């Protein structure tokens, strides 16, 4: 019996590239699910169900935080995934919050309110473009800071007037002019040069880990129990972190 000829290694490699493990599709599926959440939030917003719309934006934020980490964990990062993630961020955090806020508070403040929404969305896309360019221009240096407020945080901050109204049960509590000026300010923070903490490189003492775990659990419980109050407190803490990061960066640069 004749021996079988040895298998061509290059052909074997090409055959392997035809197959993708199904688990490697999960990060992109999460990104697409986040886009669906953002688009559905717009639908709920124009139907008048603003609380559900805000919840879907928050869900999009969670999915945005998971998909990239899952891709790195599975070692299946790709250029397509990165571009898809950036487009999802613009839809979920640049377009959806602006339209929801416009439907909620700026319908009677149409011209100036719409200008504020456009400025917010443009600032978000500029922030994402700058982030993408910086990522491609240089390798990750492990910096403890971002430049400007990240788009998911910007979306959460932009909806603070809605948290206040939901918490106190009064949709007219925040005047439309204040809402328009506020979302414009958040847009400017996204394209600013102020440093914001990057939690990717956050480290804690091992003996304090149990307290951080307990704090995280209590925060999740509070979100399920007192959603609007917890979000309001969290945004106040985040703004305090912005101020602290600004002063910390100034001290390190002196």
DRENPA-3360 file (N, C-alpha, C; in nm, 2 decimals, always signed):
BEGIN
1 = XXXXXXXX = +0.09/-0.12/+0.00/+0.00/+0.00/+0.00/+0.09/+0.12/+0.00 ~ +0.06/+0.22/-0.09/+0.14/+0.34/-0.10/+0.10/+0.43/+0.02 ~ +0.21/+0.50/+0.07/+0.19/+0.60/+0.17/+0.12/+0.72/+0.12 ~ +0.03/+0.78/+0.20/-0.04/+0.90/+0.16/+0.06/+1.01/+0.16 ~ +0.05/+1.10/+0.06/+0.14/+1.22/+0.06/+0.11/+1.31/+0.17 ~ +0.22/+1.37/+0.22/+0.20/+1.46/+0.34/+0.11/+1.58/+0.30 ~ +0.03/+1.62/+0.40/-0.07/+1.73/+0.38/+0.00/+1.86/+0.37 ~ -0.04/+1.94/+0.28/+0.02/+2.07/+0.26/-0.01/+2.16/+0.37;
9 = XXXXXXXX = +0.09/+2.21/+0.45/+0.06/+2.30/+0.57/-0.01/+2.43/+0.53 ~ +0.02/+2.49/+0.42/-0.04/+2.61/+0.38/-0.19/+2.59/+0.35 ~ -0.22/+2.47/+0.29/-0.36/+2.44/+0.26/-0.44/+2.42/+0.39 ~ -0.38/+2.35/+0.48/-0.44/+2.33/+0.61/-0.47/+2.46/+0.68 ~ -0.38/+2.56/+0.67/-0.40/+2.69/+0.73/-0.51/+2.76/+0.67 ~ -0.52/+2.75/+0.53/-0.63/+2.82/+0.46/-0.77/+2.76/+0.50 ~ -0.77/+2.63/+0.52/-0.89/+2.56/+0.56/-0.94/+2.60/+0.70 ~ -0.84/+2.62/+0.79/-0.88/+2.66/+0.92/-0.94/+2.80/+0.92;
17 = XXXXXXXX = -0.89/+2.89/+0.83/-0.94/+3.02/+0.83/-1.09/+3.03/+0.78 ~ -1.14/+2.92/+0.72/-1.28/+2.92/+0.67/-1.37/+2.91/+0.79 ~ -1.33/+2.87/+0.91/-1.41/+2.84/+1.02/-1.38/+2.94/+1.13 ~ -1.49/+2.98/+1.20/-1.48/+3.07/+1.31/-1.56/+3.01/+1.43 ~ -1.50/+3.00/+1.54/-1.57/+2.95/+1.66/-1.69/+3.04/+1.69 ~ -1.80/+2.98/+1.71/-1.93/+3.05/+1.74/-1.91/+3.15/+1.85 ~ -1.83/+3.11/+1.95/-1.82/+3.19/+2.07/-1.75/+3.33/+2.04 ~ -1.67/+3.33/+1.92/-1.61/+3.45/+1.88/-1.70/+3.55/+1.82;
25 = XXXXXXXX = -1.83/+3.51/+1.80/-1.93/+3.60/+1.75/-2.00/+3.68/+1.86 ~ -1.98/+3.63/+1.98/-2.05/+3.69/+2.10/-2.02/+3.84/+2.11 ~ -1.90/+3.89/+2.11/-1.88/+4.04/+2.12/-1.95/+4.12/+2.02 ~ -1.95/+4.08/+1.89/-2.02/+4.16/+1.79/-2.17/+4.15/+1.81 ~ -2.22/+4.03/+1.86/-2.36/+4.02/+1.89/-2.41/+4.11/+2.00 ~ -2.32/+4.12/+2.10/-2.35/+4.22/+2.21/-2.35/+4.36/+2.16 ~ -2.26/+4.39/+2.07/-2.26/+4.53/+2.01/-2.39/+4.56/+1.93 ~ -2.43/+4.46/+1.85/-2.55/+4.47/+1.78/-2.67/+4.48/+1.87;
33 = XXXXXXXX = -2.67/+4.41/+1.98/-2.78/+4.41/+2.07/-2.79/+4.55/+2.14 ~ -2.67/+4.61/+2.16/-2.66/+4.75/+2.21/-2.72/+4.85/+2.12 ~ -2.70/+4.83/+1.99/-2.76/+4.92/+1.89/-2.91/+4.91/+1.89 ~ -2.96/+4.78/+1.90/-3.10/+4.76/+1.90/-3.16/+4.83/+2.02 ~ -3.09/+4.82/+2.14/-3.14/+4.89/+2.26/-3.15/+5.04/+2.24 ~ -3.04/+5.10/+2.18/-3.04/+5.24/+2.15/-3.15/+5.29/+2.06 ~ -3.17/+5.21/+1.95/-3.28/+5.25/+1.85/-3.42/+5.23/+1.91 ~ -3.43/+5.13/+1.99/-3.56/+5.10/+2.06/-3.59/+5.21/+2.16;
41 = XXXXXXXX = -3.48/+5.26/+2.23/-3.50/+5.37/+2.32/-3.56/+5.49/+2.25 ~ -3.51/+5.52/+2.13/-3.56/+5.63/+2.05/-3.71/+5.61/+2.03 ~ -3.75/+5.49/+1.99/-3.89/+5.46/+1.97/-3.98/+5.49/+2.09 ~ -3.93/+5.44/+2.21/-4.00/+5.46/+2.33/-4.01/+5.61/+2.37 ~ -3.90/+5.68/+2.34/-3.90/+5.82/+2.37/-4.01/+5.90/+2.29 ~ -4.02/+5.87/+2.16/-4.12/+5.94/+2.09/-4.26/+5.88/+2.11 ~ -4.27/+5.77/+2.18/-4.40/+5.72/+2.22/-4.44/+5.77/+2.36 ~ -4.35/+5.85/+2.42/-4.38/+5.91/+2.55/-4.34/+5.82/+2.67;
49 = XXXXXXXX = -4.28/+5.70/+2.65/-4.24/+5.62/+2.76/-4.09/+5.65/+2.79 ~ -4.07/+5.76/+2.86/-3.93/+5.81/+2.87/-3.85/+5.73/+2.97 ~ -3.92/+5.67/+3.07/-3.85/+5.59/+3.17/-3.79/+5.47/+3.11 ~ -3.87/+5.40/+3.02/-3.82/+5.28/+2.96/-3.71/+5.32/+2.86 ~ -3.72/+5.44/+2.79/-3.62/+5.48/+2.70/-3.49/+5.50/+2.77 ~ -3.49/+5.56/+2.89/-3.37/+5.58/+2.97/-3.31/+5.44/+3.01 ~ -3.39/+5.35/+3.05/-3.35/+5.22/+3.09/-3.27/+5.15/+2.98 ~ -3.32/+5.17/+2.86/-3.26/+5.10/+2.74/-3.13/+5.17/+2.71;
57 = XXXXXXXX = -3.11/+5.30/+2.73/-2.98/+5.36/+2.71/-2.88/+5.31/+2.82 ~ -2.93/+5.29/+2.94/-2.84/+5.23/+3.04/-2.80/+5.09/+3.01 ~ -2.90/+5.01/+2.95/-2.86/+4.88/+2.90/-2.76/+4.88/+2.80 ~ -2.77/+4.98/+2.70/-2.67/+4.99/+2.60/-2.53/+5.02/+2.66 ~ -2.53/+5.10/+2.77/-2.40/+5.13/+2.83/-2.34/+5.00/+2.89 ~ -2.42/+4.92/+2.95/-2.37/+4.79/+3.01/-2.32/+4.70/+2.90 ~ -2.39/+4.69/+2.79/-2.35/+4.61/+2.68/-2.22/+4.66/+2.62 ~ -2.21/+4.79/+2.61/-2.09/+4.86/+2.56/-1.96/+4.83/+2.64;
65 = XXXXXXXX = -1.99/+4.82/+2.77/-1.88/+4.79/+2.86/-1.83/+4.64/+2.86 ~ -1.93/+4.55/+2.82/-1.90/+4.41/+2.82/-1.84/+4.36/+2.69 ~ -1.88/+4.42/+2.57/-1.84/+4.36/+2.45/-1.69/+4.36/+2.42 ~ -1.63/+4.48/+2.45/-1.49/+4.49/+2.43/-1.41/+4.40/+2.52 ~ -1.45/+4.39/+2.65/-1.38/+4.31/+2.74/-1.39/+4.16/+2.71 ~ -1.51/+4.13/+2.66/-1.53/+3.99/+2.62/-1.44/+3.95/+2.50 ~ -1.43/+4.05/+2.40/-1.35/+4.02/+2.29/-1.20/+4.00/+2.33 ~ -1.15/+4.08/+2.42/-1.02/+4.07/+2.47/-1.00/+3.94/+2.54;
73 = XXXXXXXX = -1.10/+3.90/+2.62/-1.09/+3.77/+2.70/-1.09/+3.65/+2.60 ~ -1.16/+3.66/+2.50/-1.17/+3.55/+2.40/-1.06/+3.56/+2.29 ~ -0.98/+3.67/+2.30/-0.87/+3.70/+2.20/-0.93/+3.70/+2.06 ~ -1.04/+3.76/+2.04/-1.10/+3.77/+1.90/-1.12/+3.91/+1.86 ~ -1.03/+4.01/+1.90/-1.05/+4.14/+1.86/-1.03/+4.15/+1.71 ~ -1.11/+4.24/+1.64/-1.09/+4.26/+1.50/-1.12/+4.40/+1.46 ~ -1.07/+4.44/+1.35/-1.10/+4.58/+1.30/-1.25/+4.60/+1.28 ~ -1.31/+4.50/+1.23/-1.46/+4.51/+1.21/-1.53/+4.54/+1.34;
81 = XXXXXXXX = -1.49/+4.46/+1.44/-1.55/+4.48/+1.57/-1.53/+4.62/+1.63 ~ -1.40/+4.67/+1.61/-1.37/+4.80/+1.66/-1.46/+4.91/+1.59 ~ -1.47/+4.90/+1.46/-1.55/+5.00/+1.38/-1.70/+4.98/+1.42 ~ -1.74/+4.86/+1.44/-1.88/+4.84/+1.48/-1.91/+4.90/+1.61 ~ -1.82/+4.88/+1.70/-1.83/+4.94/+1.84/-1.84/+5.09/+1.84 ~ -1.75/+5.15/+1.75/-1.75/+5.30/+1.74/-1.89/+5.35/+1.69 ~ -1.94/+5.28/+1.58/-2.07/+5.32/+1.53/-2.18/+5.30/+1.63 ~ -2.17/+5.20/+1.70/-2.27/+5.17/+1.81/-2.27/+5.28/+1.91;
89 = XXXXXXXX = -2.15/+5.32/+1.95/-2.14/+5.43/+2.05/-2.20/+5.56/+2.00 ~ -2.19/+5.59/+1.87/-2.25/+5.71/+1.82/-2.40/+5.70/+1.82 ~ -2.45/+5.59/+1.78/-2.60/+5.57/+1.78/-2.65/+5.58/+1.92 ~ -2.59/+5.50/+2.01/-2.64/+5.48/+2.15/-2.62/+5.60/+2.24 ~ -2.51/+5.67/+2.22/-2.47/+5.77/+2.32/-2.46/+5.91/+2.26 ~ -2.47/+5.92/+2.12/-2.47/+6.05/+2.06/-2.60/+6.09/+2.00 ~ -2.67/+5.99/+1.94/-2.80/+6.02/+1.87/-2.92/+5.99/+1.97 ~ -2.92/+5.87/+2.03/-3.04/+5.84/+2.11/-3.07/+5.93/+2.22;
97 = XXXXXXXX = -2.97/+5.96/+2.31/-3.00/+6.05/+2.42/-3.05/+6.19/+2.38 ~ -2.98/+6.24/+2.27/-3.03/+6.37/+2.23/-3.17/+6.37/+2.18 ~ -3.21/+6.27/+2.10/-3.35/+6.26/+2.05/-3.45/+6.24/+2.16 ~ -3.41/+6.16/+2.26/-3.50/+6.13/+2.37/-3.52/+6.26/+2.46 ~ -3.41/+6.33/+2.48/-3.42/+6.45/+2.56/-3.50/+6.56/+2.48 ~ -3.48/+6.56/+2.35/-3.56/+6.66/+2.27/-3.71/+6.62/+2.28 ~ -3.75/+6.49/+2.27/-3.89/+6.46/+2.28/-3.94/+6.48/+2.42 ~ -3.86/+6.47/+2.52/-3.90/+6.49/+2.66/-3.93/+6.63/+2.70;
105 = XXXXXXXX = -3.83/+6.72/+2.66/-3.83/+6.85/+2.72/-3.82/+6.97/+2.62 ~ -3.78/+6.94/+2.50/-3.75/+7.05/+2.41/-3.84/+7.06/+2.29 ~ -3.96/+7.00/+2.29/-4.05/+7.01/+2.19/-4.11/+7.15/+2.17 ~ -4.13/+7.22/+2.29/-4.18/+7.36/+2.28/-4.06/+7.46/+2.28 ~ -3.94/+7.41/+2.28/-3.82/+7.50/+2.27/-3.75/+7.45/+2.14 ~ -3.82/+7.45/+2.03/-3.78/+7.37/+1.92/-3.65/+7.41/+1.85 ~ -3.64/+7.54/+1.82/-3.52/+7.58/+1.75/-3.40/+7.58/+1.83 ~ -3.39/+7.65/+1.94/-3.27/+7.65/+2.03/-3.25/+7.51/+2.08;
113 = XXXXXXXX = -3.36/+7.44/+2.12/-3.34/+7.30/+2.17/-3.28/+7.21/+2.07 ~ -3.33/+7.22/+1.94/-3.27/+7.13/+1.84/-3.13/+7.16/+1.81 ~ -3.09/+7.29/+1.82/-2.95/+7.33/+1.80/-2.86/+7.26/+1.91 ~ -2.91/+7.27/+2.03/-2.84/+7.21/+2.14/-2.82/+7.06/+2.12 ~ -2.93/+6.99/+2.07/-2.92/+6.84/+2.05/-2.82/+6.82/+1.94 ~ -2.82/+6.90/+1.83/-2.73/+6.88/+1.72/-2.58/+6.90/+1.77 ~ -2.56/+7.00/+1.85/-2.43/+7.03/+1.90/-2.38/+6.91/+1.99 ~ -2.47/+6.86/+2.07/-2.43/+6.74/+2.16/-2.39/+6.62/+2.07;
121 = XXXXXXXX = -2.47/+6.59/+1.97/-2.44/+6.48/+1.89/-2.31/+6.50/+1.81 ~ -2.29/+6.62/+1.76/-2.17/+6.65/+1.69/-2.04/+6.63/+1.78 ~ -2.06/+6.68/+1.90/-1.95/+6.67/+2.00/-1.92/+6.52/+2.03 ~ -2.02/+6.44/+2.03/-2.00/+6.30/+2.06/-1.93/+6.23/+1.95 ~ -1.97/+6.26/+1.82/-1.90/+6.20/+1.71/-1.75/+6.25/+1.70 ~ -1.73/+6.37/+1.73/-1.59/+6.43/+1.73/-1.51/+6.36/+1.84 ~ -1.57/+6.34/+1.95/-1.50/+6.27/+2.06/-1.46/+6.13/+2.02 ~ -1.55/+6.06/+1.96/-1.53/+5.92/+1.91/-1.42/+5.92/+1.80;
129 = XXXXXXXX = -1.42/+6.01/+1.71/-1.32/+6.02/+1.61/-1.18/+6.04/+1.66 ~ -1.18/+6.13/+1.76/-1.05/+6.16/+1.83/-1.00/+6.04/+1.90 ~ -1.08/+5.97/+1.97/-1.04/+5.85/+2.04/-0.99/+5.74/+1.94 ~ -1.06/+5.72/+1.83/-1.02/+5.62/+1.73/-0.88/+5.66/+1.67 ~ -0.86/+5.79/+1.64/-0.73/+5.83/+1.58/-0.62/+5.81/+1.68 ~ -0.64/+5.85/+1.80/-0.54/+5.83/+1.91/-0.50/+5.69/+1.93 ~ -0.60/+5.60/+1.92/-0.58/+5.45/+1.94/-0.49/+5.40/+1.82 ~ -0.52/+5.45/+1.70/-0.44/+5.40/+1.58/-0.30/+5.46/+1.58;
137 = XXXXXXXX = -0.29/+5.58/+1.63/-0.16/+5.65/+1.61/-0.06/+5.60/+1.71 ~ -0.10/+5.55/+1.82/-0.01/+5.50/+1.92/-0.06/+5.38/+2.00 ~ +0.03/+5.30/+2.04/-0.01/+5.18/+2.12/-0.06/+5.23/+2.25 ~ -0.13/+5.14/+2.32/-0.18/+5.17/+2.45/-0.07/+5.18/+2.55 ~ -0.06/+5.30/+2.61/+0.05/+5.33/+2.71/+0.01/+5.30/+2.85 ~ -0.11/+5.25/+2.87/-0.15/+5.23/+3.01/-0.18/+5.35/+3.09 ~ -0.22/+5.46/+3.02/-0.25/+5.58/+3.09/-0.37/+5.56/+3.18 ~ -0.36/+5.64/+3.30/-0.47/+5.63/+3.39/-0.58/+5.73/+3.36;
145 = XXXXXXXX = -0.57/+5.80/+3.25/-0.67/+5.91/+3.22/-0.71/+5.90/+3.07 ~ -0.84/+5.93/+3.05/-0.89/+5.96/+2.91/-0.88/+6.11/+2.89 ~ -0.89/+6.15/+2.77/-0.90/+6.29/+2.74/-1.04/+6.33/+2.70 ~ -1.11/+6.41/+2.79/-1.25/+6.44/+2.77/-1.34/+6.33/+2.83 ~ -1.46/+6.36/+2.85/-1.56/+6.27/+2.90/-1.59/+6.16/+2.80 ~ -1.58/+6.03/+2.83/-1.62/+5.93/+2.73/-1.76/+5.94/+2.70 ~ -1.80/+5.89/+2.58/-1.93/+5.90/+2.53/-2.04/+5.83/+2.61 ~ -2.01/+5.71/+2.67/-2.12/+5.65/+2.75/-2.14/+5.73/+2.88;
153 = XXXXXXXX = -2.03/+5.78/+2.94/-2.05/+5.87/+3.06/-2.12/+6.00/+3.02 ~ -2.09/+6.05/+2.90/-2.16/+6.17/+2.85/-2.31/+6.15/+2.84 ~ -2.35/+6.03/+2.78/-2.49/+6.00/+2.77/-2.56/+5.99/+2.91 ~ -2.49/+5.93/+3.00/-2.55/+5.92/+3.14/-2.56/+6.06/+3.20 ~ -2.46/+6.14/+3.18/-2.46/+6.28/+3.24/-2.57/+6.36/+3.17 ~ -2.59/+6.34/+3.04/-2.68/+6.43/+2.97/-2.83/+6.40/+3.01 ~ -2.86/+6.28/+3.07/-2.99/+6.25/+3.11/-3.02/+6.28/+3.25 ~ -2.93/+6.35/+3.32/-2.95/+6.39/+3.46/-3.08/+6.47/+3.48;
161 = XXXXXXXX = -3.12/+6.57/+3.40/-3.25/+6.63/+3.42/-3.37/+6.53/+3.42 ~ -3.36/+6.43/+3.34/-3.46/+6.33/+3.34/-3.47/+6.25/+3.47 ~ -3.35/+6.22/+3.53/-3.35/+6.15/+3.66/-3.41/+6.23/+3.76 ~ -3.38/+6.36/+3.76/-3.44/+6.45/+3.86/-3.59/+6.46/+3.85 ~ -3.64/+6.47/+3.72/-3.79/+6.47/+3.70/-3.85/+6.34/+3.74 ~ -3.79/+6.23/+3.71/-3.85/+6.10/+3.74/-3.85/+6.08/+3.90 ~ -3.74/+6.13/+3.96/-3.73/+6.11/+4.11/-3.84/+6.19/+4.18 ~ -3.87/+6.31/+4.14/-3.96/+6.39/+4.21/-4.10/+6.39/+4.14;
169 = XXXXXXXX = -4.11/+6.32/+4.03/-4.24/+6.31/+3.97/-4.30/+6.43/+3.90 ~ -4.21/+6.52/+3.86/-4.25/+6.65/+3.80/-4.17/+6.67/+3.67 ~ -4.23/+6.65/+3.56/-4.16/+6.67/+3.43/-4.12/+6.81/+3.40 ~ -4.19/+6.91/+3.47/-4.17/+7.05/+3.44/-4.07/+7.11/+3.54 ~ -4.00/+7.02/+3.62/-3.91/+7.07/+3.73/-3.79/+7.14/+3.67 ~ -3.74/+7.09/+3.56/-3.63/+7.15/+3.49/-3.67/+7.23/+3.37 ~ -3.65/+7.36/+3.36/-3.70/+7.44/+3.24/-3.63/+7.40/+3.12 ~ -3.70/+7.40/+3.00/-3.64/+7.36/+2.87/-3.51/+7.43/+2.84;
177 = XXXXXXXX = -3.50/+7.56/+2.87/-3.38/+7.64/+2.84/-3.26/+7.58/+2.92 ~ -3.28/+7.54/+3.05/-3.18/+7.48/+3.13/-3.13/+7.35/+3.07 ~ -3.23/+7.27/+3.03/-3.20/+7.14/+2.97/-3.11/+7.16/+2.84 ~ -3.15/+7.25/+2.76/-3.08/+7.28/+2.63/-2.93/+7.32/+2.67 ~ -2.92/+7.41/+2.76/-2.78/+7.46/+2.79/-2.70/+7.35/+2.86 ~ -2.77/+7.26/+2.94/-2.70/+7.16/+3.01/-2.64/+7.05/+2.91 ~ -2.73/+7.01/+2.81/-2.67/+6.91/+2.72/-2.57/+6.96/+2.63 ~ -2.57/+7.09/+2.60/-2.47/+7.16/+2.53/-2.34/+7.15/+2.61;
185 = XXXXXXXX = -2.35/+7.18/+2.74/-2.23/+7.17/+2.83/-2.17/+7.03/+2.83 ~ -2.25/+6.93/+2.84/-2.20/+6.79/+2.84/-2.13/+6.76/+2.71 ~ -2.19/+6.81/+2.59/-2.12/+6.79/+2.47/-1.98/+6.85/+2.46 ~ -1.97/+6.97/+2.52/-1.84/+7.04/+2.52/-1.74/+6.96/+2.61 ~ -1.79/+6.90/+2.72/-1.70/+6.82/+2.81/-1.65/+6.70/+2.73 ~ -1.73/+6.65/+2.64/-1.68/+6.53/+2.57/-1.56/+6.56/+2.48 ~ -1.56/+6.68/+2.42/-1.45/+6.72/+2.33/-1.35/+6.80/+2.40 ~ -1.36/+6.82/+2.53/-1.26/+6.91/+2.60/-1.13/+6.83/+2.62;
193 = XXXXXXXX = -1.04/+6.89/+2.68/-0.91/+6.83/+2.71/-0.90/+6.79/+2.86 ~ -1.01/+6.80/+2.93/-1.00/+6.77/+3.07/-0.97/+6.62/+3.09 ~ -0.89/+6.58/+3.18/-0.86/+6.44/+3.21/-0.98/+6.37/+3.28 ~ -1.01/+6.25/+3.25/-1.11/+6.17/+3.32/-1.05/+6.03/+3.35 ~ -1.08/+5.98/+3.46/-1.01/+5.85/+3.51/-1.05/+5.74/+3.41 ~ -0.95/+5.66/+3.38/-0.97/+5.54/+3.30/-0.98/+5.42/+3.40 ~ -1.09/+5.36/+3.42/-1.11/+5.25/+3.52/-1.04/+5.12/+3.48 ~ -1.00/+5.12/+3.35/-0.93/+5.00/+3.30/-0.81/+4.96/+3.38;
201 = XXXXXXXX = -0.74/+5.07/+3.42/-0.61/+5.05/+3.49/-0.62/+5.07/+3.64 ~ -0.75/+5.07/+3.69/-0.77/+5.10/+3.83/-0.72/+4.97/+3.91 ~ -0.65/+4.99/+4.02/-0.60/+4.88/+4.10/-0.63/+4.92/+4.25 ~ -0.65/+4.82/+4.33/-0.68/+4.84/+4.47/-0.60/+4.74/+4.55 ~ -0.59/+4.77/+4.68/-0.51/+4.68/+4.77/-0.59/+4.55/+4.79 ~ -0.52/+4.44/+4.79/-0.59/+4.31/+4.79/-0.68/+4.30/+4.92 ~ -0.63/+4.36/+5.03/-0.71/+4.34/+5.15/-0.84/+4.43/+5.15 ~ -0.85/+4.52/+5.05/-0.97/+4.60/+5.04/-1.07/+4.55/+4.94;
209 = XXXXXXXX = -1.03/+4.44/+4.87/-1.11/+4.39/+4.77/-1.25/+4.35/+4.81 ~ -1.26/+4.30/+4.94/-1.40/+4.26/+4.99/-1.49/+4.38/+5.00 ~ -1.43/+4.49/+5.04/-1.51/+4.61/+5.05/-1.56/+4.66/+4.92 ~ -1.48/+4.65/+4.81/-1.52/+4.69/+4.68/-1.63/+4.60/+4.63 ~ -1.61/+4.47/+4.65/-1.71/+4.38/+4.61/-1.85/+4.41/+4.68 ~ -1.84/+4.43/+4.81/-1.96/+4.46/+4.88/-2.03/+4.59/+4.83 ~ -1.94/+4.69/+4.80/-1.99/+4.82/+4.75/-2.06/+4.80/+4.61 ~ -2.00/+4.72/+4.53/-2.05/+4.69/+4.39/-2.19/+4.62/+4.41;
217 = XXXXXXXX = -2.20/+4.53/+4.50/-2.33/+4.46/+4.52/-2.43/+4.55/+4.57 ~ -2.40/+4.64/+4.66/-2.49/+4.73/+4.72/-2.54/+4.83/+4.61 ~ -2.45/+4.87/+4.52/-2.48/+4.96/+4.41/-2.58/+4.90/+4.32 ~ -2.56/+4.77/+4.28/-2.65/+4.70/+4.20/-2.79/+4.69/+4.26 ~ -2.79/+4.66/+4.39/-2.92/+4.65/+4.46/-2.99/+4.78/+4.47 ~ -2.91/+4.89/+4.49/-2.97/+5.02/+4.49/-3.03/+5.06/+4.35 ~ -2.96/+5.02/+4.25/-3.01/+5.05/+4.11/-3.14/+4.98/+4.08 ~ -3.15/+4.86/+4.13/-3.28/+4.79/+4.11/-3.39/+4.84/+4.20;
225 = XXXXXXXX = -3.35/+4.90/+4.32/-3.45/+4.95/+4.42/-3.49/+5.09/+4.40 ~ -3.38/+5.18/+4.39/-3.40/+5.32/+4.38/-3.32/+5.37/+4.26 ~ -3.37/+5.34/+4.14/-3.29/+5.36/+4.02/-3.26/+5.51/+4.00 ~ -3.35/+5.60/+4.01/-3.33/+5.74/+3.97/-3.24/+5.81/+4.08 ~ -3.27/+5.78/+4.20/-3.19/+5.84/+4.31/-3.05/+5.79/+4.30 ~ -3.03/+5.66/+4.28/-2.89/+5.60/+4.27/-2.82/+5.66/+4.15 ~ -2.88/+5.68/+4.03/-2.82/+5.74/+3.92/-2.78/+5.88/+3.95 ~ -2.87/+5.95/+4.02/-2.83/+6.09/+4.05/-2.71/+6.10/+4.14;
233 = XXXXXXXX = -2.71/+6.02/+4.24/-2.59/+6.01/+4.33/-2.47/+5.97/+4.25 ~ -2.48/+5.87/+4.17/-2.36/+5.82/+4.09/-2.31/+5.93/+4.00 ~ -2.40/+6.01/+3.94/-2.35/+6.12/+3.85/-2.28/+6.23/+3.93 ~ -2.33/+6.26/+4.05/-2.26/+6.36/+4.14/-2.12/+6.31/+4.18 ~ -2.11/+6.18/+4.21/-1.98/+6.12/+4.24/-1.89/+6.13/+4.12 ~ -1.94/+6.10/+4.00/-1.86/+6.10/+3.88/-1.81/+6.25/+3.86 ~ -1.90/+6.34/+3.87/-1.85/+6.48/+3.85/-1.74/+6.52/+3.95 ~ -1.76/+6.47/+4.08/-1.65/+6.49/+4.18/-1.52/+6.43/+4.13;
241 = XXXXXXXX = -1.53/+6.31/+4.07/-1.42/+6.24/+4.02/-1.35/+6.32/+3.90 ~ -1.43/+6.39/+3.82/-1.37/+6.47/+3.72/-1.29/+6.58/+3.78 ~ -1.35/+6.65/+3.88/-1.27/+6.76/+3.94/-1.14/+6.71/+4.01 ~ -1.15/+6.59/+4.07/-1.03/+6.53/+4.14/-0.93/+6.49/+4.03 ~ -0.97/+6.44/+3.92/-0.88/+6.40/+3.81/-0.81/+6.52/+3.75 ~ -0.89/+6.63/+3.74/-0.83/+6.75/+3.69/-0.72/+6.80/+3.78 ~ -0.74/+6.81/+3.91/-0.64/+6.85/+4.00/-0.52/+6.76/+4.01 ~ -0.55/+6.63/+4.00/-0.44/+6.53/+4.01/-0.35/+6.54/+3.89;
249 = XXXXXX = -0.41/+6.56/+3.77/-0.33/+6.58/+3.65/-0.25/+6.70/+3.65 ~ -0.30/+6.81/+3.71/-0.23/+6.93/+3.72/-0.11/+6.92/+3.81 ~ -0.13/+6.84/+3.92/-0.01/+6.81/+4.01/+0.10/+6.73/+3.95 ~ +0.06/+6.63/+3.86/+0.16/+6.55/+3.80/+0.23/+6.62/+3.69 ~ +0.17/+6.72/+3.63/+0.24/+6.79/+3.52/+0.32/+6.91/+3.57 ~ +0.31/+6.94/+3.70/+0.39/+7.05/+3.75/+0.54/+7.01/+3.77;
% end
